[in-house]
Structures are given as structure tokens and as C-alpha cells.
């Protein structure tokens, strides 16, 4: 029974994470008509940052989550302002290529 509860909670948490990532993809695509190829790398960077704070530095989970949220929000804001905002009015292929280049540079 304990194993079932563990699997249930893990499955719900993982499903919630997949749902949030999917909502982010849909929100970006519907608002800009551009599929953001850098979305997965940004999620991966947030996961690694959270892991580093909580496991390697030993911070409490709530503080690691708060710091991760703030850093990822600032990174997303800076990337949008510095890289994607100047491309407004350009052909759609330009924005798609920029998100691919951004995705490659974040790896």
C-alpha cells in the first residue's frame, strides 16, 4: 500500500509538471504564433538550478523553489527583452530561427 501511495504521488507530481510545461508551450504559441524551441532548455535549467540549490547547497525546498522561480523569471524576462523583443515586425522565420539558436546556446 505504501508503494502504491508513493507511485500515485510521484505520478501526480510528474503529470502536473508535464501539464505546466504544456501550458507554457501553448501560451507562447497562441500569443506569438511562434513555437519556442528554447522552452525545454529553460525548463531544464530551472530543474538543474533547483537541484543545485536544494541538494548541493542544502537549502530548504521552499527557499530553493522561491529562488528558482525568481531566477527563471528574471532569465525569461531578460531573454525576451534582449533577444526576442527586437524581432517584432520581422518575418516569422526569423523568430523561429532565433529560438532555435537560443535553444542551442542554452545547452
C-alpha positions in Angstrom: 0.0 0.0 0.0 2.9 2.4 0.8 4.4 1.7 -2.6 1.1 2.5 -4.3 0.8 5.8 -2.5 4.4 6.6 -3.5 3.7 5.9 -7.1 0.4 7.8 -7.0 2.0 10.9 -5.6 5.0 10.7 -7.9 2.7 10.3 -10.9 0.5 13.2 -9.9 3.6 15.4 -9.4 5.1 14.4 -12.7 1.8 14.8 -14.5 1.5 18.3 -13.0 4.9 19.2 -14.3 4.1 18.0 -17.8 0.9 20.0 -17.7 2.6 23.2 -16.7 5.2 22.8 -19.4 2.5 22.1 -22.0 0.5 25.2 -20.8 3.7 27.2 -21.3 4.2 26.0 -24.8 0.5 26.6 -25.7 0.6 30.1 -24.1 3.7 31.1 -26.0 2.4 29.7 -29.3 -1.0 31.2 -29.1 0.3 34.7 -28.1 3.1 34.9 -30.6 2.4 32.3 -33.3 6.0 31.1 -32.8 6.9 27.7 -31.5 9.6 28.4 -28.9 12.2 25.8 -29.2 14.1 27.1 -26.2 11.2 26.2 -23.8 12.6 22.8 -23.0 16.0 24.2 -22.2 14.6 26.8 -19.9 12.6 24.2 -18.0 15.8 22.0 -17.8 17.8 25.0 -16.5 15.2 25.6 -13.8 15.3 22.0 -12.8 19.1 21.9 -12.6 19.1 25.2 -10.6 16.5 23.8 -8.2 18.6 20.6 -7.8 21.7 22.6 -7.2 20.1 24.7 -4.5 18.3 22.0 -2.7 20.7 19.1 -2.9 24.2 20.5 -3.3 23.8 23.7 -1.2 21.3 22.1 1.2 18.7 24.9 1.2 15.2 24.1 2.3 12.8 23.1 -0.5 10.6 26.1 -0.2 13.6 28.5 -0.4 15.1 26.6 -3.3 11.7 26.8 -5.1 11.4 30.6 -4.4 15.0 31.3 -5.6 14.5 29.1 -8.7 11.2 30.9 -9.6 12.9 34.3 -9.2 16.0 33.4 -11.3 14.0 31.7 -14.0 11.5 34.7 -14.2 14.4 37.1 -14.5 16.2 35.0 -17.1 13.0 34.7 -19.2 12.4 38.5 -18.9 16.0 39.3 -19.9 15.9 36.9 -22.9 12.6 38.3 -24.1 13.7 41.9 -23.8 17.2 41.5 -25.2 16.7 38.9 -27.9 13.0 38.4 -28.9 11.6 41.9 -28.5 13.9 43.5 -31.2 12.5 40.9 -33.7 8.9 42.2 -33.5 7.8 43.0 -37.1 10.3 40.7 -38.6 9.3 37.6 -40.7 8.1 34.7 -38.6 11.0 32.5 -39.8 13.4 35.0 -38.2 11.8 34.5 -34.8 11.8 30.7 -35.2 15.4 30.6 -36.1 16.3 32.8 -33.1 14.5 30.5 -30.7 16.5 27.6 -32.3 19.7 29.5 -31.8 18.7 30.4 -28.3 18.0 26.8 -27.6 21.4 25.7 -28.9 23.2 28.3 -26.9 21.5 27.3 -23.6 22.7 23.7 -23.8 
